[in-house]
């Protein structure tokens, strides 16, 4: 049996994301005074009560409005989907604003759902009961006064929630989310959310032909053919000079955080614009983190044959520094090529988390040395004695020897490519570390014997005569 679901709903800027963060003990949802910041559904599993070990899934939603525009209508569809999933609804209002017309409209819509509703009156720092009086007219029960920002009244809210939950989920039911974490990264409006929805087979994230619609990183667990996955839909990363809003800067931070948590990254490029400077920057970021990488060229069906040849030619040049990554041509909108992504995702995960025997690695090292000896540096020949694996995600190999702190970049690239090819790693980079042996006589003074001293004196006399 799954966890009970609690949905946070209300008009914009009443503190839904602040309460979401308070309950989840995190900063997973972006919080700002800017209205309409939350646009997609955000999920988190939380421990509501320590004594009973009761867990629940909390859903943060975008603010409901009465505006009739593309973004707001998409948000309202998302909210309605979340309400259908929920067992308990937190209807949030603001004690500072009092009851306004939009609150009355939302209350009327919620009453028709026949769901269990808790009226949450936020921004009531004093918790004065007189603040709740006017909210009875909403007709959804007695208000619970809280201050999500300061953590006041949260215990009362949870006490009111526990009896309404359909079942008491235990810690055994929760467990850890298993599976392959796949981050979908790319510039704004390249089709990341469309690809996510196509993979899931449902309109899980908001899709609008408007750059920057996704701002939070959305974590979506699902299962396919017995394999568990967690898809991470990230905010589109813009160039620094384009990040005028503080919110956009936060989105970049959250996308980088998603990259840290991912096992495999799908970088989505727009076939019609090709590889841009910003795409190259993202590739560099992914490469530095050592994440397994698939490059997806979206909107491929919109190109003619000549354009497709040109795109492929340019990709070979601009993507040469991530030559370990495979390139896939898809149409997220129509679904062509999307199903073929799962095989390389699974293989990349296995490669990136693989454990390779030391004996196998040293046989590869021997062949690498035969093909190309380490070059001399500062008059000294580098000597690599052996190699062993010291990490995964990415596979990390430590080379032991003498003077390895001076290994040239060109030779390191040679070693990386040689090991990637020998181990048949697909879409997976490797990380190389070096450990040089210390000279045991480095700090010891050389004491000469009487015979050595006499020999040194004779030599010095001969040198002076010459």
Phi, psi and omega in degrees: 000136183281177180283149173295150185245129177245126183251131175266124182221154180161178178285171182298147169066033173258359175103023181297313182292328177295317177293321177304313179294323180295315181290324182273355181055044182212182172241040186294326180261139177290139181232129179203164175284357181281121183292147175077024184291316179280125183239334179247163174290137179238128184249146170205144176263128186230154172269109183281321186219122181292320186296316181264359183052048181266124178250157175207160173261125179258134177244122173267136183235164175289157181291135177280137179228174173252019178278147182247071175231174189298313183294311185293324178293324177294320178298317182296325175298320178297316180297317180298321176297319180295321180296325178295327182282337195278152173262325178228140180246127169268106177271110188261134175229171182247125179291337180288325183270338186073192179277125176242171184303321182294324176300317180296321179295316181295317180301319179297320180291322182291323181298330180289341184283342181059036178257166176281120188241133171245123179277117183252114180263100186272169178062035178250068188303325181280344184054034179285121183303335181293339180292337186275345191304311187291342184278354176295335182292347177290340174074027180237024175105184182284132180290143171258119182276130178216167164230099183298325182294322184256359177078016181275140176078001183293322180297319178296322179297316180293320178300323178287337184278318189307315180293342183271348183290141184293333177203161180263101180286139181257174182295331178294328180288331185286294183061182177263145177292120180261167174119187184265120178275118184242111178269132177257113188240155177162173177291164178299142171067031174263356176105024181297310182293325176298320178296317178301312181297322179294320179296318183280338182077022177205162178279076185278326179238154185291128180237115178220145179284063184212120184300140173081022180294319177275128179240321174276158169274123186258125181258120188232105176280143174202171183229140179219122179051043177084352180259130179271142179226159166231111178275136179243108178269115187259158173293144176296131182267124179262169172294156184301321183289352178264355185266066180286324181281139175300327179300318180297322179295318176299321180299321178298315180300317182290327177292320177295322177296320177297322178297323178297324186273348187279146168273320183229141178244132170255115176264118183265124176246153179268120182299331185281335178256346179072202181271116180263173177301321180292325176299318179297322178296317178297319178298319178297321179296315180295319180296319179297325179282347178072029182274146172298142193224132167241134177256121183248123177263106185270164179062034183292330183288349181272004182252149173274178186298320181295317180297322179296319178296320179295318180297315180297321179296316180291327178297319180301325181281310188281340181254018184296331183281354172236050185291352177283343185275140176272151181248132182233135184253120187222171165231103181297327182295317183260350175089358182291128177085351184291318181298336181281357181282337188291322180299310177293331176297312180297317181294321179297319179297317180295319180294315184292332180257010184287150175250124186246128184300146180298324180298320179293316181297321181286332173293322177294318179299319179298318178293322179296320178293324178294323181284328183201104179294146176302137184284156175286142179230125181055040177080003182239136179280127176291141180230114177260117186273315180199170181222146174216160181273134182234006180187168176227167180050065003272167173303124184245125181244131179254123179262132182249139180172203182249139175060030185282352176291349183249021180296125180294153180300323182297320181288327176295319176299321178299314180297316180300310181296322181295315181289322178299316180290319183292323180273356180057048179278126178253131177062015188235119174279170173236158178246133182247132174236157183236145176221110181269140178288139179281143175284116183295342182256012187302316185253011182262130180285135182278112180266121182276146175281170180298320179295319179294324178294317180296320180294322180294322179293318178299320180297316181296321178297319181295319181296319183293323178295322180291000000 
